[in-house]
Amino acid sequence: MKRIQAFIAAVAASSCAAALAQTKWDMPTPYPTANFHTENINQFAADVDKATGGKLKITVHSNASLFKAPEIKRAVQGGQAQMGEILISGYSNEDPIFGVDSVPFLAVSYADAAKLWKASKKALDERFAKQGLMILYAVPWPPQGIYSSKPLASIADMKGLKMRTYNPYTSRIAELAGAQPVTIQVAELAQAFATGAVNANITSGATGFDTKAWEVVKNYYDTQAWLPKNVVFVNVQAFDALDKPSQQALLKAAADAEARGWKTSEEKNQWYLEQLAKNGMNVAQPSAQLKSDFKKIGDTMTAEWMKTAGADGQAIVDAYRK
């Protein structure tokens, strides 16, 4: 009996020690559980759990359930959460360098986006470090394309079109293309096309699929205008408090998540475009003339961005274009 009691006590003590040794982190993200970014994060958290033998437990709070999207970065800075995920270009008003991946027609493919990420990472790391944060990894959204009610052979064909815009970049594209910018929310997009309130739009294949764009518009041009990225980042004090094996496990899982996320994003994008075509849309590459015209718009907007981004912006673009 005494042996059994001793065994139970030993197990209890062991469990207690294990519990005391366990570190628990909260990770807010703005996106639903079924979103591919969130699925990737859940795999990342599971990988960390496995690699650390349960010493580091990351609880993922999806769909803005812990903090709303605009609150996440500040929450991690202030230690209310240990890590989080944000759309980095959403903070371009704070620093134009955060918006480099959303400069239109600067990086127009997954390969270009990866090259731009490599060129900009040092400057982004430095800015995060000044705020007590560290970037773990980044994953792009599917690229932006042009939806149009009429065929587009060149920018001249966009003159006078009512183009749905949703940020300063898209409004500037409309202006440079001679189109009329119209602010419309995604939820109202289908109705806006159906009523003629808009007849052009720039967004991803994912949004086109979600809104059943084929019911109201027939042409999609895969311009890959830009590939905005989400970054997953950590509070530096929380990271420094981990033991070295846990830090290494976290960084390894992050590298795996980045590689997996880029691959998934590209595969998802192809699937979305296939669904648009399957449902009767004309999914096409832009003509040589349209590409050339968009490149001119991109050059103009890149120059405008570099004026606000200063020397670091110039260095990023120079490194990217090497």
C-alpha positions in Angstrom: 0.0 0.0 0.0 2.8 2.3 0.9 4.5 1.6 -2.4 1.4 2.5 -4.3 1.0 5.7 -2.3 4.6 6.5 -3.0 4.2 5.8 -6.7 1.1 8.1 -6.8 2.9 10.8 -5.0 5.9 10.5 -7.4 3.6 10.7 -10.4 1.8 13.7 -9.0 5.1 15.4 -8.2 6.3 14.7 -11.8 3.1 16.0 -13.3 3.4 19.2 -11.1 7.0 19.7 -12.2 6.0 19.3 -15.9 3.2 21.7 -15.5 5.5 24.3 -13.9 8.0 23.8 -16.7 5.4 24.4 -19.4 5.2 27.8 -21.1 1.8 28.8 -22.5 1.5 31.5 -25.2 -1.5 33.1 -26.8 -1.5 33.9 -30.5 -4.3 36.1 -31.9 -5.0 36.1 -35.7 -7.7 38.0 -37.6 -8.7 35.2 -40.0 -11.2 32.3 -39.8 -10.1 28.8 -38.8 -10.6 27.5 -42.4 -8.5 30.2 -43.9 -5.2 28.7 -45.3 -3.1 31.1 -43.2 -4.8 29.9 -40.0 -4.5 26.3 -41.0 -0.8 26.9 -41.5 -0.5 28.6 -38.1 -2.3 25.7 -36.4 0.2 23.3 -38.0 3.0 25.5 -36.8 1.7 25.5 -33.3 1.4 21.7 -33.4 5.0 21.4 -34.7 6.3 23.6 -31.8 4.4 21.5 -29.3 5.8 18.3 -30.7 9.4 19.6 -31.1 9.5 20.9 -27.5 7.8 17.9 -26.0 4.9 20.0 -24.8 7.2 22.6 -23.1 5.8 25.4 -25.3 2.1 25.4 -25.9 0.8 28.0 -28.4 -3.0 28.6 -28.3 -4.2 30.1 -31.6 -7.2 32.5 -31.3 -8.6 32.7 -34.8 -11.2 35.0 -36.4 -10.2 38.0 -34.2 -11.7 36.2 -31.2 -9.0 37.5 -28.8 -8.1 40.9 -30.4 -9.5 42.6 -33.4 -7.1 42.9 -36.4 -6.0 46.5 -35.8 -5.3 45.6 -32.1 -3.0 42.6 -32.6 0.3 44.3 -33.2 -0.1 46.6 -30.2 -1.3 43.7 -28.0 1.9 41.7 -28.8 4.1 44.8 -28.2 2.5 45.3 -24.8 2.8 41.7 -23.8 -0.9 41.0 -23.7 -0.2 38.2 -26.2 3.2 36.6 -26.9 2.8 36.4 -30.7 0.4 37.3 -33.4 -0.3 37.6 -37.2 -1.0 40.7 -39.2 -1.3 41.9 -42.8 1.9 44.0 -42.8 0.8 46.5 -45.4 -2.0 47.4 -43.1 0.6 49.4 -41.1 2.0 51.4 -44.1 0.7 54.6 -42.6 3.0 53.9 -39.6 6.0 53.3 -41.8 5.9 53.2 -45.7 8.4 50.3 -45.5 5.6 48.1 -44.2 3.8 48.7 -47.5 6.5 47.6 -49.9 4.8 44.3 -50.8 1.7 46.3 -51.9 3.4 48.7 -54.3 1.4 47.7 -57.5 3.3 46.0 -60.4 6.6 46.0 -58.5 6.6 42.2 -57.8 4.2 40.4 -60.2 4.7 36.7 -59.5 5.4 34.4 -56.5 9.1 34.3 -57.5 9.3 38.1 -57.6 7.4 38.4 -54.3 9.9 36.0 -52.7 12.8 38.1 -54.1 11.2 41.3 -52.8 10.7 39.7 -49.4 14.3 38.8 -49.2 15.4 42.3 -50.3 13.1 44.0 -47.7 13.5 41.6 -44.7 16.5 43.3 -43.1 14.7 46.7 -43.0 11.5 45.1 -41.7 13.4 43.1 -39.1 15.1 46.4 -37.9 11.8 48.2 -37.5 10.2 45.3 -35.6 13.2 45.0 -33.3 12.9 48.7 -32.4 9.4 47.9 -31.2 10.4 44.9 -29.2 9.2 42.5 -31.8 10.7 39.8 -34.0 9.3 38.5 -37.3 9.2 34.7 -37.4 7.9 34.1 -40.9 5.8 35.6 -43.7 3.3 34.1 -46.2 1.7 35.9 -49.2 -2.0 36.1 -50.1 -2.9 35.2 -53.7 -2.0 37.9 -56.2 -4.3 40.7 -57.4 -5.9 40.6 -60.8 -8.2 42.8 -62.9 -11.9 42.0 -63.3 -13.6 43.8 -66.1 -17.1 43.8 -67.8 -15.4 44.4 -71.1 -12.2 42.9 -72.7 -9.0 44.9 -72.0 -6.3 44.9 -74.6 -4.6 48.0 -73.2 -4.9 50.6 -70.5 -6.8 52.8 -73.0 -9.7 50.3 -72.7 -10.0 51.2 -69.0 -10.6 54.9 -69.6 -14.0 55.8 -68.1 -14.6 52.5 -66.4 -16.0 52.7 -62.9 -13.4 50.8 -61.0 -14.0 49.5 -57.5 -11.1 50.6 -55.1 -10.4 49.8 -51.5 -7.2 51.6 -50.5 -5.0 54.5 -51.7 -3.0 52.2 -54.0 -6.0 51.0 -55.9 -7.4 54.5 -56.2 -4.1 55.7 -57.7 -4.1 52.8 -60.2 -7.6 53.9 -61.3 -6.5 57.5 -61.6 -3.4 56.6 -63.7 -5.5 54.3 -65.9 -8.1 56.9 -66.6 -10.8 55.0 -64.7 -13.2 56.4 -62.1 -12.5 55.1 -58.6 -15.5 53.9 -56.6 -15.3 52.7 -53.0 -17.3 49.5 -52.6 -17.0 46.9 -49.8 -16.5 43.2 -50.8 -20.0 42.3 -49.5 -21.6 44.7 -51.9 -19.4 43.9 -54.9 -21.7 41.5 -56.8 -24.6 43.9 -56.5 -22.4 46.8 -57.7 -21.4 44.9 -60.8 -25.0 43.8 -61.4 -26.4 47.3 -61.3 -23.5 48.9 -63.2 -22.2 50.9 -60.2 -18.8 49.4 -61.0 -17.6 47.6 -64.1 -14.0 46.9 -63.1 -12.2 45.7 -60.0 -8.8 44.7 -58.8 -8.6 41.9 -56.3 -7.5 38.3 -56.0 -8.9 35.1 -57.5 -9.9 34.2 -54.0 -12.3 37.2 -53.6 -13.7 36.5 -57.1 -14.5 32.9 -56.1 -15.9 34.0 -52.7 -18.2 36.5 -54.4 -19.1 34.3 -57.4 -17.8 37.0 -59.7 -18.7 34.9 -62.8 -22.4 35.7 -62.2 -21.8 39.5 -62.9 -18.5 39.9 -64.8 -16.9 37.8 -67.5 -13.2 38.8 -67.8 -10.4 38.2 -65.4 -6.8 39.2 -66.2 -4.1 37.5 -64.1 -1.9 40.6 -63.7 -0.5 39.5 -60.3 -0.3 43.2 -59.5 1.0 42.5 -56.0 1.1 39.8 -53.4 0.4 41.2 -50.0 1.9 39.3 -47.1 0.9 38.3 -43.6 3.7 38.2 -41.0 3.8 36.1 -37.9 5.8 37.7 -35.2 6.7 37.3 -31.5 7.4 39.6 -28.5 11.2 39.6 -28.1 11.0 39.4 -24.2 8.8 36.3 -24.5 11.2 34.7 -27.0 14.3 35.5 -24.8 12.6 33.9 -21.8 12.5 30.5 -23.6 15.3 28.0 -23.2 17.6 27.6 -26.2 16.1 24.3 -27.4 12.7 25.8 -27.3 13.9 28.9 -29.3 15.5 26.6 -31.9 12.3 24.5 -32.2 10.3 27.7 -32.6 12.6 29.0 -35.4 12.6 25.7 -37.1 8.8 25.4 -37.1 8.6 29.0 -38.4 10.9 28.2 -41.3 8.8 25.2 -42.2 5.6 27.2 -41.9 7.0 29.8 -44.3 8.0 27.3 -46.9 4.6 25.4 -46.5 2.6 28.7 -46.6 4.1 30.0 -49.8 3.5 26.7 -51.5 -0.1 26.5 -50.3 -0.8 30.1 -51.4 0.4 29.4 -54.9 -1.6 26.2 -55.1 -4.7 27.8 -53.8 -4.4 30.7 -56.3 -4.2 28.2 -59.2 -7.3 26.4 -57.8 -9.3 29.7 -57.5 -8.5 30.6 -61.1 -9.5 27.2 -62.3 -12.8 27.7 -60.5 -13.4 31.0 -62.2 -12.8 29.5 -65.6 -14.9 26.4 -64.8 -17.8 28.7 -64.0 -17.6 30.5 -67.4 -15.2 33.4 -66.8 -12.6 34.3 -69.4 -9.4 33.9 -67.3 -6.5 35.2 -69.3 -3.0 36.6 -69.1 -2.8 40.3 -69.8 -1.7 41.2 -73.4 1.8 42.4 -74.0 0.4 45.9 -74.4 -1.6 45.8 -71.2 1.5 44.4 -69.4 3.6 47.2 -70.7 1.0 49.8 -69.7 0.7 48.4 -66.2 4.5 48.4 -65.9 4.5 52.2 -66.6 1.9 52.6 -63.9 4.0 50.5 -61.6 7.1 52.5 -62.3 5.2 55.7 -61.5 3.8 54.3 -58.2 7.2 52.8 -57.2 8.8 56.2 -57.6 6.1 57.8 -55.5 6.5 55.1 -52.8 10.3 55.5 -52.8 9.9 59.3 -52.1 8.1 58.5 -48.9 10.2 55.5 -48.0 13.5 57.3 -48.2 16.9 55.7 -48.4 15.7 52.3 -47.0 13.1 52.2 -49.7 15.6 53.0 -52.4 17.9 50.3 -51.0 15.2 47.7 -51.1 14.2 48.4 -54.6 17.8 48.4 -55.8 18.5 45.1 -54.1 15.3 43.6 -55.5 16.1 44.7 -59.1 19.6 43.3 -59.1 
